[in-house]
Amino acid sequence: DAGVIQSPRHEVTEMGQEVTLRCKPISGHNSLFWYRQTMMRGLELLIYFNNNVPIDDSGMPEDRFSAKMPNASFSTLKIQPSEPRDSAVYFCASSLAATYEQYFGPGTRLTVT
Amino acid sequence: GENVEQHPSTLSVQEGDSAVIKCTYSDSASNYFPWYKQELGKRPQLIIDIRSNVGEKKDQRIAVTLNKTAKHFSLHITETQPEDSAVYFCAASGKGGSYIPTFGRGTSLIVHP
């Protein structure tokens, strides 16, 4: 298995632009998590999906952030419009709902100028 | 909600020494406690975990202990090597059957050759 796949690995954009991050979970995993990591805040959970349904989005910072999971093998995290304070590494992780172990993707380093 | 405190934030040891990282959690209903290692520029990776029905678990040079009464758990690394240098995160989850982990802020471990 290739593990959790994320794209792009790096994204540099200007303030006000739309950013879309993509994630493909491990095949067979039915839980998916989006995290944001910064030096100031550490690792923050943004949203959690189970069987493609958003279960907890309380970590989504603002309405500028949205996430979708149209099927079991694909999820997106969108920021519109982006701001410099959104600069961070965004990780996607997946797990089997019957277990707790999470497997992280390589992350997307987002820089908003 | 759950609150996880992790100490120390930075730990510097000589190669061959032992390293101990401690975490406390607030919700007695949590029952799963993983530890993740994150090397510079890489993704967090699960290195060991413990469930609330055991007090200790070992895997070669690493071990985790759990004290449910005191609500704290610790990571022990023996015979440290330079490649152990990384940021280590603890987490707690399982409250009410939830798979959503709450992470500590991380410990930067530096092993000097």
Contacts between the chains, C-beta under 8 A, distances in Angstrom:
chain1	res1	chain2	res2	distance
A	31	B	99	5.9
A	33	B	100	7.7
A	42	B	103	6.6
A	42	B	104	7.9
A	42	B	105	4.6
A	42	B	106	6.0
A	43	B	44	7.3
A	43	B	89	6.5
A	43	B	103	4.7
A	43	B	106	7.5
A	45	B	100	6.4
A	45	B	101	7.7
A	48	B	99	7.7
A	48	B	100	5.6
A	50	B	99	7.9
A	56	B	100	6.1
A	91	B	43	6.5
A	91	B	44	7.3
A	95	B	99	6.5
A	97	B	99	6.7
A	100	B	32	4.5
A	100	B	34	6.9
A	100	B	49	7.4
A	100	B	93	5.9
A	100	B	94	6.7
A	100	B	99	5.5
A	100	B	101	7.4
A	101	B	34	7.0
A	101	B	46	5.7
A	101	B	49	6.8
A	102	B	34	7.6
A	102	B	46	7.0
A	102	B	101	7.0
A	103	B	46	7.5
A	104	B	36	8.0
A	104	B	43	4.1
A	104	B	44	5.1
A	104	B	45	7.0
A	105	B	43	6.4
A	106	B	42	7.6
A	106	B	43	5.3
A	107	B	43	5.8
